[in-house]
Amino acid sequence: MSNPLARAQYRLAAHTPAQLPPDLGAEVAFAGRSNAGKSSALNAICQQNALARVSKTPGRTQQLVFFQIPPHEDRHLVDLPGYGYAKVPKDLQAHWQAFIADYFARRGALKGLVVVMDIRHPLREYDRQMLGYAVERGLPAHALLTKADKLGRGGSGNALQAVRRDLKQAYGDSVSVQTFSALHKIGLDEARVVVGEWLGLLPAGDTAGNGSGG
């Protein structure tokens, strides 16, 4: 499967609503708690090594970072700050929370949300809050259970089923879920299909080659 996201490139970083690009086209947001592997997931999905900064210091994403998908000027991936990180000052956490809540409430171009979670510690408070933003807006959301290689096939399968049951009970059919590993390239095609369809870069109903659940 060709990857329409492979051309992704940095466009801008926004700290306030006034700095956001024009509200046109389509964009997919990525959210995740510190250490969940969000930057690694973005890089792997886009087949790039350094698109999103992978830092040894968690919580370094301090703005909404927009990555454009050439040749489309109005297609973007958006890296959201994990404002729940403990070492971030409380006033900055409050700023991000208000900014992101407003972004979800008003952004017309936003077509879906990917929430990146460590498969060993899924559905924490931050994860549920972000999913709640999407569901409240009527947007589709996709849970990416990263570091699946840490549990092995049996353990990751059990974790997937447990998270799927929890999501179904909490959100109905509006949140899909899969296992993922950037290191071992597990679930890459499935994740690319979800994001590519939301962005209008792949036909709806395209199939993934090595997915792990929906």
C-alpha positions in Angstrom: 0.0 0.0 0.0 1.4 3.4 -1.0 1.6 5.8 1.9 0.0 9.2 1.2 1.4 10.5 4.5 5.1 9.9 3.6 5.4 13.5 2.3 4.4 15.1 5.6 6.4 18.1 6.5 6.4 20.7 9.3 4.3 23.8 8.6 3.9 25.7 11.9 3.4 25.6 15.6 0.5 27.5 17.3 0.5 28.6 21.0 -2.8 30.6 20.6 -5.9 30.3 18.4 -4.7 33.3 16.4 -1.7 31.4 15.2 -3.7 28.5 13.8 -3.6 28.1 10.0 -6.8 28.8 8.0 -9.7 26.5 9.0 -9.9 24.8 5.6 -9.6 21.3 4.2 -9.0 18.4 6.6 -6.8 17.6 9.6 -6.3 14.7 12.0 -5.1 15.4 15.5 -2.8 13.1 17.5 -2.9 13.2 21.3 -1.1 11.1 23.9 0.2 11.2 27.5 3.9 11.6 28.1 5.9 8.4 27.3 3.0 6.9 25.4 5.1 6.9 22.2 3.2 9.6 20.2 6.2 11.1 18.4 7.5 7.6 17.5 4.0 6.7 16.2 3.7 9.8 14.0 7.2 9.2 12.6 6.5 5.5 11.8 3.1 6.2 10.3 4.7 8.9 8.0 7.7 6.7 7.3 10.1 9.4 8.6 12.7 9.4 11.3 12.4 12.9 12.6 9.1 14.4 11.6 7.9 14.6 15.2 10.6 15.3 17.7 11.3 12.2 19.9 12.7 13.6 23.2 14.1 11.9 26.2 12.3 14.6 28.2 8.6 13.8 28.0 6.1 16.6 27.5 8.3 18.6 25.1 5.4 19.3 22.7 4.3 22.7 24.0 2.2 23.9 21.1 -0.2 22.6 18.4 2.3 21.5 15.8 0.9 21.3 12.2 2.4 19.0 9.6 1.2 19.6 6.0 0.7 16.7 3.5 2.0 17.9 0.1 0.8 18.4 -2.5 -2.3 19.3 -0.5 -2.0 22.7 1.1 -5.1 22.1 3.2 -4.4 18.6 4.6 -2.6 18.4 8.0 -1.6 16.1 10.9 -1.7 18.0 14.2 0.5 17.0 17.1 -1.3 18.1 20.4 0.6 18.8 23.6 0.2 16.3 26.4 -0.7 19.0 29.0 -1.1 16.5 31.8 2.7 16.1 32.2 3.5 16.7 35.8 6.5 18.9 35.4 4.7 21.5 33.3 3.6 24.6 35.3 -0.1 24.6 36.3 -0.8 27.8 34.5 0.6 26.4 31.2 -1.4 23.2 31.7 -4.5 25.4 32.1 -3.7 27.4 28.9 -3.3 24.2 26.9 -6.4 22.7 28.2 -8.5 25.8 27.4 -6.8 26.1 23.9 -7.4 22.5 23.1 -11.0 22.5 24.3 -11.6 25.5 22.1 -9.8 23.9 19.2 -12.1 20.8 19.4 -15.2 22.9 19.8 -14.6 25.3 16.9 -12.3 23.7 14.4 -14.2 22.8 11.2 -11.3 21.2 9.5 -10.8 18.6 12.3 -12.0 15.3 10.9 -10.8 12.8 13.6 -8.6 12.2 16.6 -5.9 9.5 17.2 -5.2 8.9 20.9 -1.9 7.2 21.5 -1.8 5.1 24.6 0.8 2.7 26.1 -0.9 -0.7 25.8 0.3 -1.5 29.3 -1.4 1.7 30.8 -4.4 2.5 28.6 -7.4 4.8 29.1 -6.0 7.0 31.8 -7.8 10.3 32.7 -6.0 12.3 29.9 -6.9 9.7 27.3 -10.6 9.7 28.3 -10.7 13.5 28.4 -9.4 13.7 24.8 -11.7 11.0 23.6 -14.5 12.9 25.3 -13.7 16.0 23.3 -14.0 14.1 20.0 -17.1 12.2 20.9 -18.8 15.4 22.1 -18.1 17.0 18.7 -19.4 13.9 16.9 -15.9 13.2 15.5 -14.5 9.7 15.0 -11.6 8.7 17.3 -9.1 5.9 17.1 -7.1 4.4 20.0 -3.6 3.4 19.1 -2.3 1.0 21.7 1.5 1.4 21.3 4.4 -0.7 22.5 2.4 -3.9 21.7 5.7 -5.7 21.4 6.2 -5.3 25.1 3.4 -7.7 25.9 3.8 -10.3 23.1 1.0 -11.6 20.9 -1.1 -13.1 23.6 -0.8 -10.3 26.0 -1.4 -7.6 23.5 -4.5 -9.5 22.2 -5.9 -9.7 25.6 -5.2 -6.0 26.2 -6.9 -5.1 22.9 -10.0 -6.9 23.8 -10.2 -5.4 27.2 -9.8 -1.9 25.8 -12.3 -2.5 23.1 -14.9 -3.6 25.6 -14.3 -0.5 27.7 -14.5 1.8 24.7 -17.7 0.2 23.5 -19.3 0.6 26.9 -18.2 4.2 27.3 -18.5 5.6 23.7 -20.5 3.1 21.6 -19.1 2.7 18.1 -17.5 6.1 17.8 -14.0 5.0 18.9 -12.1 2.2 17.1 -8.9 0.6 18.5 -5.9 -1.3 17.3 -2.5 -2.6 18.6 0.6 -0.8 17.4 4.4 -0.9 17.6 6.6 1.6 15.9 9.7 -0.4 16.8 8.4 -3.7 15.3 6.2 -2.1 12.6 3.0 -3.6 14.0 -0.3 -2.1 12.8 1.3 0.6 10.5 -0.9 0.0 7.5 -4.1 -0.1 9.6 -3.2 3.3 11.2 -2.4 4.8 7.9 -5.7 3.7 6.4 -7.6 5.3 9.3 -5.8 8.6 9.0 -5.7 8.6 5.2 -9.5 8.1 5.0 -10.2 10.8 7.5 -8.0 13.2 5.5 -9.7 12.2 2.2 -6.4 10.9 0.8 -7.5 7.2 0.6 -10.9 5.9 -0.6 -13.2 4.9 2.3 -13.2 1.2 2.9 -9.6 0.6 1.9 -8.0 -2.3 3.6 -5.0 -2.6 5.8 -2.3 -5.2 5.3 -1.2 -5.9 8.8 -3.8 -4.5 11.2 -4.7 -5.9 14.6 -8.3 -4.9 15.2 -10.8 -2.2 14.7 
